[in-house]
Amino acid sequence: MRVPSITAKGLVCLSFLLTPAIAAERFTLTPEGVRVSLGAVSLTAGTSIEGAQRAHPPRAQRTPGGGTSFTSVFVDGATGRSVTVVDQFRVEASSVRWEVEVQAEGTPFTREIVHSVRYPSSATTRFWTAWSDPTGTNETRSNKALAQWTDPLHATPLAERRLWYGAPPFTDEDPLVGFCPFYGDLLAIPIATFLEPARDRGVSVVLSPEDDMLDVSLTEHANGAIEFARRYHRLGGGRTLRFRVDLVTHEGDWRGGLRWMRDRYRAYFEPALSSANELSGTGAYSAVETPFDAEKMRRMAFAVNWKASFDFPYMGMFLPPVDGPWRRYNGDSGGNVPPDGAGSYTYATIAGMAHYSTVMRQLGFHVLNYFNVTEFGANIVYPPPARHAASDADLWQDANDFLYARLGDAILRVPEGVRTPGLQAGAPYFTWGKGVVMDPGEPAYQQFLLDQAKRHIALLPDSAGICIDRLDWLRMYNERRDDGISLVEDRPARLLLSSWRGLTQQLLPLMHNAGKAVFVNNHDKRLDTLKEIDGIFDEFTYNGAALNLTGLLSVERPASGWTAEESQVRPDPDGFFQRFLYMGVFPMAPFPGNDHSLRPSEWVDRQYLDYGPLMNAMRGRTWVLDAHAITVQDGAAKVNLFRVRDGWVAPVVFGGSQAKVTVRVAPHDVKGALAMDALHPGSDRPVTVTWRKQGSLYEAKVPLVRGCAMLRIRHADR
């Protein structure tokens, strides 16, 4: 056996053929590296430890099943500690599986674990990932650039940039409390794709979302190298960390790698509830229960009201342990809470909440009730005040009483290392309405949340389910607890994302077995938070970065997106709707009583009615990820392709008066003759589209109005 050559950075050389699937063949060892004997392209790949040097060349050996492993020892430059890294490669049915083991002895410490890949790039190589902004210019960290949007379905020349998975990491210097996904340097899915368009070839590097993922970054280099870096993993104590990466070959289209990932990790892409797509459409966030014009809302593709969060007496006590009535929360979404007894209060009952869901269902609409697993209370006082309740049965009537008597261990407290103005070490993190941030991994609080879910199932039978707010807190670390894997700023901790995983393993089956959907408002845009989640109702899609990340995370699940106010539609209503259509996301509809979001007006209603037929045609859509599924000649417009119940729809947007569109539909999907027409903004009547069939391709001349059309492709006999 000959030991493979090792590059200057200690990367193992791999070779494999760029084809849609890789046959299961054995590796062979050559002076150049580990070669999958299919010929064609060579990649170098390997794992290193931040700040450590390799002590000697890797030791190579064959492994059961025809794979090859490479064992390296790294010596940390600061401490002299040794870290053993094993990179094992083997050919599977559709990828080269790269499994990594990392082990160190002694007291715990942390260093970045870096998976590096070098691709043999050229001037024509293009790069793609599931990014918030492919241009790298939209780096605003505020919500001021509301209209700024760039096309994320666009591969670019290689460049120097770093992207954060979901959100930048927590640090003592800047914990980013209240994170919103307005950054241009984010990615939602851990994938890096190299494309050779002229040769119709591509390679994707994919991290497994099934692994324990803490904070991750992707760095891209102009020379074809990339690094996925894992931060805050705990080394030492003889524990072995295990990670999985796949090297995937496919066509020269960004869809290829994403398709492979969807097929391999379906639970992270698809709704667990088969009926979830019934909630696909425009949405609202309203507490108002007065009658409204149901027919008008149907024409706007309205589907669901995420019942605004004021049915409860305070955050977290969503369904109190009484039938009612109870006094509704009287604050507002900006966190302003009147002193006790001030202002006018209204009252809620279980029967009233249940009746509202029943009425909405009878009208053909759905209700998602408010839920939150990371925030609790209103007007919380710290240090804890004196108890008011005379009996334990009455604790629920006062948020401070209930919190400190029952759930105090779940409060997320500011770590000693944080010195951010306004944050007091040891005190709770406070959130809107003077509530506090909570760790859903704490047993007492987790059980409380599960009990609330059981009450929802039993008492609100016609509700479609829940929407869980504020997943931004999942990126925070609880330094009063230990998940066994995290070491943040050299301190043991529990990542709230780890707590989320533990909670959802119980909460989701509970809801799904009752036919209830679970949607999320996922500020932290990462795929691994979405296992078996049914849909997204995002609060920030008026921002281009958030819209892109939401769309890419929703290729198989329904997604609704926030519209904060009419002024965000007015500057360019066509651009507003067309980017939502392109990304397969439904904008929030103008609904009576919408809270900190779009309200009805004559002008805004007209815009939604103009685009209503196009949005209605898109309901229940899933993305088509077949290679080169749809293109527009000469780049005269942008286009995407979705599958719907009776065929396919393609939003053709940002064009002129006509676009020549080529659709590639898999032959086994075509049942008889096809028919095509187009819907235009401002008209309820479809127009005929002329087209011709060229082999497996369908070429259509699509007339555009206001630069837009929804091309509909259906079986002629349906």
TORMAR-293383 format. One line per 4 residues: their letters; for each residue x, y, z of C-alpha. Coordinates in steps of 0.5 Angstrom, whole numbers, padded with zeros to 4 digits. Each point is the difference from the previous one (the first is absolute). Layout:
! residues N
a = X,Y,Z | ... $
This chain:
! residues 718
mrvp = 0000,0000,0000 | 0003,0007,-0002 | -0002,0006,0005 | -0003,0005,-0004 $
sita = 0003,0007,-0001 | -0002,0006,0005 | 0000,0007,-0002 | 0003,0006,0003 $
kglv = -0006,0001,0004 | -0001,-0008,0002 | -0006,-0001,-0004 | -0001,-0007,-0003 $
clsf = -0001,-0001,-0008 | -0006,-0003,-0002 | -0002,-0001,-0008 | -0007,-0002,-0002 $
lltp = -0004,0001,-0006 | -0005,0006,-0001 | -0007,-0004,-0002 | -0007,0000,0003 $
aiaa = 0002,-0006,0004 | 0006,-0003,0003 | 0000,-0008,-0001 | 0002,-0004,0006 $
erft = 0008,-0001,-0002 | 0006,-0001,0005 | 0005,0005,0001 | 0007,-0001,-0002 $
ltpe = 0006,0003,0003 | 0005,0004,-0005 | 0006,0005,0001 | -0005,0005,-0002 $
gvrv = -0005,-0002,0006 | -0007,-0004,0001 | -0003,-0001,-0007 | -0007,-0002,-0001 $
slga = 0002,-0004,-0007 | -0005,0004,-0004 | 0005,0005,-0003 | -0001,0007,-0001 $
vslt = 0001,0005,0006 | 0004,0001,0006 | -0002,0003,0006 | 0004,0001,0006 $
agts = -0003,-0001,0007 | 0001,-0001,0007 | -0001,0003,0007 | 0005,0004,0005 $
iega = -0001,0004,0006 | 0001,0007,0001 | 0007,0002,0003 | 0003,-0007,-0001 $
qrah = 0005,-0003,-0004 | 0000,-0007,-0003 | 0005,-0004,0004 | 0002,-0005,-0005 $
ppra = -0003,-0002,-0007 | -0007,-0004,0000 | 0000,-0007,0001 | -0004,-0003,-0005 $
qrtp = -0004,-0007,0000 | -0006,-0004,-0003 | -0006,0000,0004 | -0006,-0005,-0001 $
gggt = -0004,0001,-0005 | 0005,0002,-0005 | 0001,0007,0003 | 0007,0003,0002 $
sfts = 0002,0004,0007 | 0005,0005,0001 | 0002,0001,0007 | 0004,0007,0002 $
vfvd = 0002,0002,0007 | 0000,0008,0000 | 0004,0004,0006 | -0003,0006,0002 $
gatg = 0005,0006,0000 | -0003,0003,0006 | 0000,-0005,0005 | 0004,-0006,-0003 $
rsvt = -0007,-0004,0000 | 0000,-0006,-0005 | -0007,-0001,-0004 | -0001,-0006,-0004 $
vvdq = -0004,0000,-0006 | -0002,-0005,-0005 | -0003,0001,-0007 | -0003,-0006,-0003 $
frve = -0003,0000,-0007 | -0004,-0005,-0003 | -0004,-0001,-0006 | -0008,0000,0001 $
assv = -0005,-0001,-0005 | -0001,0008,-0002 | 0006,0003,0004 | 0007,-0001,0003 $
rwev = -0002,0000,0007 | 0006,0004,0004 | -0001,-0002,0008 | 0005,0004,0005 $
evqa = 0002,-0002,0007 | 0003,0005,0004 | 0003,-0002,0007 | 0004,0003,0006 $
egtp = 0002,-0002,0007 | 0001,0004,0006 | -0005,0006,0002 | -0005,0003,-0004 $
ftre = 0002,0005,-0005 | -0002,0003,-0007 | 0002,0002,-0007 | -0003,0000,-0006 $
ivhs = -0001,-0006,-0004 | 0001,0001,-0008 | -0002,-0004,-0006 | 0004,0002,-0006 $
vryp = -0001,-0001,-0007 | 0004,0002,-0006 | -0003,0000,-0007 | 0004,0001,-0006 $
ssat = -0004,0006,-0002 | 0001,0004,-0007 | -0002,0007,-0002 | -0007,-0003,-0002 $
trfw = -0001,-0004,0006 | -0006,0003,0004 | -0002,-0001,0008 | -0007,0000,0003 $
taws = -0003,-0001,0007 | -0006,0001,0004 | 0002,0007,0001 | -0004,0006,0002 $
dptg = 0004,0005,-0005 | 0004,-0003,-0006 | 0003,0007,-0001 | 0003,0000,0007 $
tnet = -0002,0008,0000 | -0006,-0001,0004 | 0003,0001,0007 | -0004,0004,0003 $
rsnk = -0002,-0002,0007 | -0006,0004,0001 | -0007,0000,-0003 | 0001,0007,-0004 $
alaq = 0002,-0004,-0007 | -0008,-0002,0000 | 0000,0000,-0008 | 0007,-0003,-0001 $
wtdp = 0000,-0007,-0003 | 0004,-0004,-0004 | -0001,-0007,-0004 | 0003,-0006,0004 $
lhat = -0001,-0005,-0005 | 0006,0003,-0004 | 0007,-0003,0000 | 0005,0005,0000 $
plae = 0008,0000,-0001 | 0004,-0003,0006 | 0002,0006,0005 | 0002,0001,0007 $
rrlw = -0005,0000,0005 | -0003,-0003,0006 | -0007,-0002,0001 | -0003,-0002,0007 $
ygap = -0005,-0006,0001 | -0006,0003,0002 | 0003,0006,0004 | 0006,0002,0002 $
pftd = 0003,-0003,0007 | -0001,0002,0007 | 0006,0004,0003 | 0001,0003,0006 $
edpl = 0002,0007,-0004 | -0007,0000,-0004 | -0005,-0006,0002 | -0005,0003,-0005 $
vgfc = -0006,0000,0005 | -0006,0001,-0004 | 0003,-0003,-0007 | -0004,0002,-0006 $
pfyg = 0002,-0004,-0007 | 0002,0007,-0004 | 0007,-0002,-0001 | 0003,-0001,-0007 $
dlla = 0005,-0005,0002 | -0005,-0006,0002 | -0001,-0007,-0002 | -0006,-0004,0002 $
ipia = 0002,-0007,-0003 | 0007,-0003,0001 | 0002,-0001,-0007 | 0005,0003,-0005 $
tfle = 0000,-0002,-0007 | 0005,0001,-0006 | -0003,0000,-0007 | 0003,0000,-0007 $
pard = -0006,0002,-0004 | 0004,-0001,-0007 | 0001,-0008,0002 | -0007,0000,0004 $
rgvs = 0004,-0003,0006 | 0000,0002,0007 | 0002,-0002,0007 | -0003,0001,0007 $
vvls = 0003,0000,0007 | -0006,-0002,0005 | 0001,0000,0007 | -0005,-0005,0004 $
pedd = -0006,0004,0003 | -0001,-0006,0005 | 0007,0001,0003 | 0001,0004,0006 $
mldv = 0001,0007,-0003 | 0001,0006,0005 | 0003,0007,-0004 | 0002,-0002,-0007 $
slte = 0003,0005,-0005 | 0002,-0001,-0008 | 0006,0004,-0003 | 0001,0000,-0007 $
hang = 0006,0002,-0004 | 0002,0002,-0007 | 0004,-0006,-0001 | -0005,-0005,0001 $
aief = 0001,-0002,0007 | -0005,0000,0005 | 0000,-0001,0008 | -0006,-0002,0004 $
arry = 0002,0002,0007 | -0004,-0003,0006 | 0001,0005,0007 | -0001,-0002,0007 $
hrlg = 0000,-0007,0000 | 0003,-0003,0006 | 0007,-0004,-0001 | 0003,-0004,0006 $
ggrt = -0002,-0005,0005 | 0001,-0006,-0005 | -0006,0001,-0003 | -0001,-0001,-0008 $
lrfr = -0003,0005,-0004 | -0003,-0002,-0007 | -0003,0003,-0006 | -0002,-0001,-0007 $
vdlv = 0001,0003,-0006 | -0002,-0002,-0007 | 0004,0001,-0007 | -0006,0000,-0005 $
theg = 0001,0000,-0008 | -0006,0003,-0004 | -0002,0004,-0006 | 0003,0007,-0001 $
dwrg = -0006,0003,0003 | -0001,0003,0008 | -0006,-0004,0000 | 0004,-0007,0000 $
glrw = 0003,0001,0007 | -0006,0002,0003 | -0004,-0005,-0003 | 0005,-0006,0003 $
mrdr = -0001,0004,0007 | -0007,0000,-0001 | 0000,-0008,-0002 | 0005,-0002,0006 $
yray = -0003,0004,0005 | -0008,0001,-0001 | -0002,0001,0007 | 0004,0006,0000 $
fepa = -0003,0003,-0006 | -0007,-0003,0000 | -0006,0001,0004 | -0002,-0006,0005 $
lssa = -0007,0002,-0001 | -0003,-0002,-0006 | -0005,0005,0000 | 0004,0006,0001 $
nels = 0000,0003,-0007 | -0007,0001,0002 | 0003,0006,0003 | 0003,0002,-0006 $
gtga = -0002,0008,-0002 | 0001,0007,0003 | -0001,0001,0007 | -0002,0004,0006 $
ysav = 0002,0002,0007 | -0006,0003,0003 | -0004,-0001,0007 | -0006,0003,-0003 $
etpf = -0006,-0005,0000 | -0005,0005,-0004 | -0003,-0002,-0006 | 0004,0001,-0007 $
daek = -0001,0000,-0007 | 0002,-0007,-0001 | -0001,0000,-0008 | 0005,0005,0000 $
mrrm = 0005,-0003,0004 | -0001,-0007,-0004 | 0001,0004,-0007 | 0007,0003,0004 $
afav = 0002,-0008,0001 | -0001,0001,0007 | 0001,-0007,0004 | 0001,0001,0008 $
nwka = 0000,0005,0006 | 0006,-0001,0004 | -0004,0002,0006 | 0003,0006,0003 $
sfdf = 0003,-0001,0007 | -0005,0004,0004 | -0005,-0006,0002 | 0004,-0002,0006 $
pymg = 0001,0004,0007 | 0008,0000,-0001 | 0005,-0003,-0005 | 0000,-0007,0001 $
mflp = -0006,-0001,0004 | -0004,-0002,-0007 | -0005,-0004,0003 | -0001,0002,0008 $
pvdg = -0003,-0006,0004 | -0007,0003,0000 | -0005,0000,-0005 | -0001,0008,0001 $
pwrr = -0001,0005,0000 | 0007,0003,0001 | 0003,0007,-0002 | 0004,0000,-0006 $
yngd = 0007,0003,-0001 | -0001,0007,0000 | 0007,0002,-0003 | 0002,0001,-0007 $
sggn = 0005,-0003,-0005 | 0005,0005,0001 | 0001,-0002,0008 | -0004,0006,0003 $
vppd = -0004,-0003,0006 | -0005,0005,0004 | 0001,-0001,0007 | -0005,-0004,0003 $
gags = -0007,0002,0000 | 0001,0006,-0005 | -0003,-0001,-0007 | -0006,-0004,-0003 $
ytya = 0000,-0007,0001 | -0004,-0005,-0004 | -0001,-0007,0002 | 0001,-0007,-0003 $
tiag = -0003,-0007,0001 | 0002,-0007,-0002 | -0007,0000,-0004 | 0001,0006,-0003 $
mahy = 0007,-0002,-0003 | -0003,-0007,-0002 | -0006,0004,-0004 | 0005,0005,-0004 $
stvm = 0004,-0006,-0003 | -0007,-0004,-0001 | -0003,0006,-0004 | 0007,0001,-0004 $
rqlg = 0000,-0007,-0002 | -0007,0001,-0002 | 0002,0005,-0005 | 0005,-0004,-0003 $
fhvl = 0006,0003,0004 | 0005,-0002,0006 | 0002,0002,0006 | 0007,-0001,0003 $
nyfn = 0000,0002,0008 | 0006,0004,0003 | 0005,-0004,0003 | 0007,0001,0003 $
vtef = 0005,-0004,0003 | 0006,0005,0002 | -0004,0006,0003 | -0004,0000,0006 $
gani = -0004,0005,0004 | -0002,0008,0000 | 0002,0005,0005 | 0005,-0005,0003 $
vypp = 0004,0003,0006 | 0007,-0001,0002 | 0003,-0002,0005 | -0007,-0004,0001 $
parh = -0005,0004,0004 | -0004,-0003,0006 | -0006,-0005,-0002 | -0007,0002,-0001 $
aasd = -0004,-0006,-0001 | -0003,-0003,0007 | 0000,-0007,-0003 | 0004,-0004,-0005 $
adlw = -0006,0000,-0005 | 0000,0007,0000 | 0007,0001,-0002 | -0002,0000,-0008 $
qdan = -0003,0007,0001 | 0006,0004,0001 | 0006,-0001,-0005 | 0005,0001,0006 $
dfly = -0003,-0005,0005 | 0000,-0006,-0006 | 0006,0002,-0003 | 0004,0000,0007 $
arlg = -0004,-0006,0003 | 0000,-0005,-0005 | 0005,0002,-0006 | 0005,0004,0003 $
dail = 0006,-0005,-0002 | -0002,0001,-0007 | 0002,0007,0000 | 0006,0002,-0005 $
rvpe = 0004,0004,0004 | 0006,0005,-0003 | 0007,-0003,0001 | 0005,0003,0004 $
gvrt = 0004,0001,-0006 | -0004,0004,-0004 | 0001,0008,0001 | -0005,0003,-0005 $
pglq = -0004,0006,0002 | -0007,-0001,0003 | 0002,-0007,0002 | 0001,-0002,0007 $
agap = 0004,-0006,0002 | -0004,-0006,0003 | -0007,0004,-0001 | -0005,-0003,-0005 $
yftw = 0001,0002,-0008 | -0007,0004,0000 | -0004,0001,-0006 | -0006,0003,-0003 $
gkgv = -0006,0002,0005 | 0006,-0001,0006 | -0001,-0007,-0001 | 0007,-0005,0001 $
vmdp = 0003,-0005,-0005 | 0000,-0007,0002 | 0003,-0006,-0001 | -0005,-0006,-0003 $
gepa = 0005,-0005,0002 | -0001,0001,0008 | -0005,-0006,0002 | -0005,0004,0004 $
yqqf = -0001,0005,-0006 | 0000,-0005,-0005 | -0005,-0004,0003 | -0004,0006,0001 $
lldq = 0000,0002,-0008 | -0002,-0007,-0001 | -0006,0000,0004 | -0002,0007,-0003 $
akrh = 0001,-0004,-0007 | -0005,-0005,0003 | -0005,0005,0002 | 0000,0003,-0007 $
iall = -0001,-0007,-0003 | -0006,-0002,0005 | -0003,0007,0000 | 0001,0003,-0007 $
pdsa = -0002,-0005,-0004 | -0001,0004,-0007 | 0006,0004,0001 | 0005,-0002,-0005 $
gici = 0006,0000,0005 | 0005,0004,0002 | 0005,0005,-0002 | 0006,0001,0004 $
drld = 0003,0007,0001 | 0007,0002,0001 | 0005,-0005,-0002 | 0006,0005,0000 $
wlrm = 0001,-0002,0008 | 0002,-0007,-0002 | 0007,0003,-0002 | 0001,0002,0007 $
yner = 0004,-0005,0005 | -0002,-0001,0007 | 0006,0000,0004 | -0004,-0003,0007 $
rddg = -0001,-0006,-0004 | 0004,-0005,-0004 | -0002,-0004,-0006 | 0007,-0004,0000 $
islv = 0002,0003,-0007 | 0001,0007,0001 | 0006,0005,0002 | -0002,0007,-0001 $
edrp = 0005,0005,0001 | 0004,-0006,0004 | -0006,-0001,0005 | -0005,-0006,0000 $
arll = -0007,0002,-0003 | -0006,-0003,-0003 | -0002,0003,-0007 | -0007,0001,0000 $
lssw = 0000,-0003,-0007 | 0001,-0006,0004 | -0006,0001,0005 | -0004,0001,-0006 $
rglt = 0002,-0007,-0003 | -0002,-0003,0006 | -0007,0004,0001 | -0002,-0002,-0007 $
qqll = 0002,-0007,0000 | -0006,0000,0005 | -0005,0006,-0002 | 0000,-0002,-0008 $
plmh = -0003,-0007,0001 | -0005,0003,0005 | -0002,0005,-0005 | 0000,-0004,-0006 $
nagk = -0003,-0006,0003 | -0006,0004,0001 | 0000,0003,-0007 | 0003,0007,0002 $
avfv = 0005,0004,-0004 | 0006,0003,0003 | 0003,0006,-0003 | 0006,0004,0002 $
nnhd = 0002,0008,0000 | 0007,-0002,-0001 | 0005,0006,0000 | 0006,-0005,0001 $
krld = -0001,-0002,-0007 | 0003,-0007,0000 | -0002,-0007,-0003 | 0002,-0004,0006 $
tlke = -0006,0004,0004 | -0005,-0003,-0005 | 0000,-0007,0001 | -0008,-0002,-0001 $
idgi = -0002,0007,0001 | -0006,0001,-0005 | 0001,0007,-0002 | 0003,0007,0001 $
fdef = -0004,0007,0002 | 0006,0004,-0001 | 0000,0007,0004 | 0005,0004,-0005 $
tyng = -0001,-0002,-0007 | -0001,0007,-0002 | 0008,0000,0000 | 0003,-0003,-0006 $
aaln = 0005,-0004,0004 | -0005,-0003,0005 | -0005,-0002,-0006 | 0006,-0004,-0004 $
ltgl = 0001,-0004,0006 | -0007,-0001,0002 | -0001,-0002,-0008 | 0006,-0005,0000 $
lsve = -0002,-0003,0007 | -0007,-0001,-0003 | 0001,-0004,-0007 | -0005,-0006,0003 $
rpas = -0004,0004,0006 | -0005,0006,-0001 | 0003,0007,0002 | -0003,0006,0002 $
gwta = 0003,0007,0000 | -0001,0006,0004 | -0002,0007,-0003 | 0001,0005,0006 $
eesq = -0003,0006,-0004 | -0003,0003,-0006 | 0006,0004,-0001 | 0004,-0006,-0002 $
vrpd = -0004,-0002,-0005 | -0002,0007,-0003 | 0007,0002,-0003 | 0000,-0006,-0005 $
pdgf = -0006,-0005,0001 | 0002,-0004,-0006 | 0007,-0001,0002 | -0003,-0002,0007 $
fqrf = -0005,-0005,-0002 | 0005,-0003,-0006 | 0005,-0001,0005 | -0004,-0004,0005 $
lymg = -0003,-0004,-0006 | 0007,-0002,-0003 | 0002,-0002,0007 | -0007,-0004,0001 $
vfpm = -0001,0004,0007 | -0007,0003,0001 | 0000,0007,0002 | -0005,0002,0006 $
apfp = -0006,0002,-0002 | -0004,0007,0002 | -0004,-0003,0006 | -0005,0004,0005 $
gndh = 0004,0001,0006 | 0007,-0003,-0002 | 0005,0002,0006 | 0006,0004,-0002 $
slrp = -0001,-0003,-0007 | -0004,0002,-0007 | -0007,0003,0001 | -0005,0001,-0005 $
sewv = -0001,0006,-0005 | -0003,0001,-0006 | 0007,0001,-0004 | 0003,-0006,0004 $
drqy = -0006,-0005,-0001 | 0000,0002,-0008 | 0007,-0002,0000 | -0001,-0007,0003 $
ldyg = -0007,-0001,-0004 | 0005,0001,-0006 | 0004,-0005,0002 | -0005,-0005,0003 $
plmn = -0001,-0004,-0006 | 0008,-0002,0000 | 0000,-0001,0007 | -0006,-0005,0000 $
amrg = 0003,-0004,-0006 | 0007,-0001,0004 | -0004,-0003,0007 | 0003,-0006,0002 $
rtwv = 0006,0001,-0004 | 0007,-0004,0000 | 0006,0001,-0003 | 0002,-0004,-0006 $
ldah = 0008,-0001,0001 | 0001,-0004,-0007 | 0006,0002,-0003 | -0001,0006,-0005 $
aitv = -0008,0000,0002 | -0001,0006,-0004 | 0003,0006,-0003 | -0001,0006,-0004 $
qdga = 0003,0002,-0006 | 0006,0006,0000 | -0002,0001,0008 | -0006,0004,-0002 $
akvn = -0003,-0001,0006 | 0000,-0004,0006 | -0003,-0007,0001 | -0001,-0006,0005 $
lfrv = -0004,-0006,0000 | -0005,-0003,0005 | -0004,-0006,0000 | -0008,0001,0002 $
rdgw = -0005,-0005,0001 | -0003,0000,-0008 | 0007,0001,-0003 | 0005,0005,0000 $
vapv = 0001,0008,0001 | 0005,0005,-0002 | 0001,0007,0002 | 0003,0004,-0005 $
vfgg = 0002,0006,0003 | 0004,0007,-0001 | 0000,-0001,-0008 | -0003,0005,-0005 $
sqak = -0006,-0002,-0005 | 0002,-0007,-0002 | 0005,-0006,0003 | 0002,-0006,-0004 $
vtvr = -0001,-0006,0005 | 0003,-0007,0000 | -0003,-0005,0005 | 0003,-0007,0001 $
vaph = -0005,-0004,0002 | 0002,-0007,0002 | -0003,-0005,-0005 | -0003,-0005,0006 $
dvkg = -0004,0007,0003 | -0004,0001,-0007 | -0006,-0004,0000 | -0003,0002,-0007 $
alam = 0000,0006,-0004 | 0002,0007,0004 | -0004,0007,0000 | 0003,0006,0001 $
dalh = -0003,0007,0002 | 0003,0006,0004 | -0003,0005,0005 | 0001,0007,0001 $
pgsd = 0000,0005,0005 | -0006,0004,0000 | -0004,-0005,-0004 | -0004,-0006,0002 $
rpvt = 0000,-0003,-0007 | 0005,-0005,-0002 | 0003,0001,-0007 | 0002,-0005,-0005 $
vtwr = 0008,-0001,0000 | 0003,-0003,-0007 | 0005,-0006,0001 | 0003,-0005,-0003 $
kqgs = 0003,-0007,0002 | 0007,-0001,-0002 | 0002,-0007,0003 | -0001,0000,0008 $
lyea = 0000,0008,-0001 | -0006,0004,0000 | 0002,0007,-0003 | -0005,0006,0001 $
kvpl = -0001,0007,-0002 | -0003,0003,0006 | -0003,0007,0000 | 0001,0004,0006 $
vrgc = -0004,0006,0003 | 0004,0005,0005 | 0006,-0005,-0002 | -0004,-0006,0003 $
amlr = -0004,-0006,-0001 | -0001,-0007,0004 | 0001,-0005,-0006 | -0005,-0006,0002 $
irha = 0002,-0007,-0003 | -0006,-0005,0001 | -0002,-0007,-0003 | -0005,0002,-0005 $
dr = -0005,-0005,0002 | 0000,0003,0007 $
